[in-house]
Amino acid sequence: MSVIPFISLCIAVVFATLACKKRKEFSGKPYFHWFLYFHMTAVGLHQFEEYGFPGHFREAFVKVFGTPLAAMLVPPVTELEILNALVFTTLFGLLGWLGTRVIWIGFGLLFVNFGNGFFHLIQSVIHMSYVPGTVTGTLLYLPLAILATHFAVERGDIDRKRLLLAFGLGTAASFLPFIHVWLLHWIA
């Protein structure tokens, strides 16, 4: 196992610590907690599950497609680790921060990972085997999006149109990493 997944684990610990230290501020700044502290904790733990422990996400991802072509199209493990630990984490942090100001963007971000968690769960069921990321996707991503949505709707912080927009865009964006593999798989 490489050191890169431990970056994600450290990010999770930092944001979990921030959430704990700033828990008294929740009522005044709830979306900092939903879109930054809680979400970034979940992202870090999820990425560590995929690439650290138990790891082996790339192999499971390629197996989902079941063709040699998929193995050629999915980047090598180190590239995936760097992409997740550095690029996606930075992007999620920036979008989460923006989401604290433009709430539907924050929800779109939560729904990206809601779709990701749902994908992990469905693929584990379809293939009757564990897909790395299923535990955190199911126990963190799915409830986080549902609870944050319930909270925002109950407080009247987001209207139905913006919530639907966030759900549609976030869910669609959650499938972007798969589209090139699916398209080339069906063409070949």
NORQUI-V170495 format. One record per backbone hydrogen bond with DSSP energy under -1.0 kcal/mol. NH is the residue of the N-H (numbers start at 1). CO is the residue of the C=O. E is the energy in kcal/mol with one decimal. If there is no record, write none. Layout:
[[NH:CO:E] [NH:CO:E]]
This chain:
[[6:3:-1.5] [7:4:-1.8] [9:5:-1.7] [10:6:-2.4] [11:7:-2.3] [12:8:-2.2] [13:9:-2.2] [14:10:-2.6] [15:11:-2.5] [16:12:-2.3] [17:13:-2.3] [18:14:-2.3] [19:15:-2.4] [20:16:-2.1] [21:17:-2.9] [22:18:-2.4] [23:20:-1.1] [25:22:-1.7] [26:23:-1.2] [29:25:-2.6] [33:29:-1.0] [34:30:-2.4] [35:31:-2.3] [36:32:-1.3] [37:32:-2.3] [38:33:-3.4] [40:36:-2.8] [41:37:-1.5] [42:38:-2.3] [43:39:-2.8] [44:40:-2.3] [45:41:-2.3] [46:42:-2.7] [47:43:-2.7] [48:44:-1.9] [49:45:-2.2] [50:46:-2.2] [51:47:-2.5] [52:48:-2.6] [53:48:-1.5] [55:49:-2.1] [57:50:-1.7] [60:56:-1.6] [61:57:-3.1] [62:58:-2.7] [63:59:-2.0] [64:60:-1.5] [66:62:-1.6] [71:67:-1.0] [72:68:-1.2] [73:69:-1.7] [74:70:-2.1] [80:76:-2.3] [81:77:-2.9] [82:78:-2.4] [83:79:-2.7] [84:80:-2.6] [85:81:-3.2] [86:82:-2.3] [87:82:-1.2] [88:83:-3.2] [89:84:-1.3] [90:86:-1.8] [91:87:-2.6] [92:88:-3.2] [93:89:-2.3] [94:90:-2.5] [95:91:-2.8] [96:92:-2.5] [97:93:-2.3] [98:94:-2.4] [99:95:-2.6] [101:98:-1.6] [102:98:-2.5] [105:102:-1.5] [106:102:-1.3] [107:103:-2.2] [108:104:-2.1] [109:105:-2.1] [110:106:-2.1] [111:107:-2.6] [112:108:-1.4] [113:109:-1.5] [114:110:-1.8] [115:111:-2.4] [116:112:-1.7] [117:113:-2.8] [118:114:-2.5] [119:115:-2.5] [120:116:-2.3] [121:117:-2.2] [122:118:-2.9] [123:119:-2.8] [124:120:-2.1] [125:121:-2.0] [126:122:-3.2] [127:123:-2.4] [129:124:-1.3] [134:131:-2.0] [137:133:-2.3] [138:134:-2.4] [139:135:-2.9] [140:136:-2.1] [141:136:-1.8] [142:137:-1.9] [144:140:-2.2] [145:141:-2.0] [146:142:-2.0] [147:143:-3.3] [148:144:-2.4] [149:145:-2.0] [150:146:-2.5] [151:147:-2.6] [152:148:-2.6] [153:149:-2.7] [154:150:-2.6] [155:151:-1.8] [157:152:-2.7] [163:159:-2.2] [164:160:-2.7] [165:161:-2.4] [166:162:-2.8] [167:163:-2.6] [168:164:-2.9] [169:165:-2.8] [170:166:-2.6] [171:167:-2.6] [172:168:-2.3] [173:169:-2.6] [174:170:-1.5] [175:172:-1.3] [176:173:-1.3] [178:175:-1.5] [179:175:-1.1] [182:178:-2.7] [183:179:-3.0] [184:180:-2.0] [185:181:-2.1] [186:182:-2.4] [187:183:-2.0] [188:184:-2.0]]
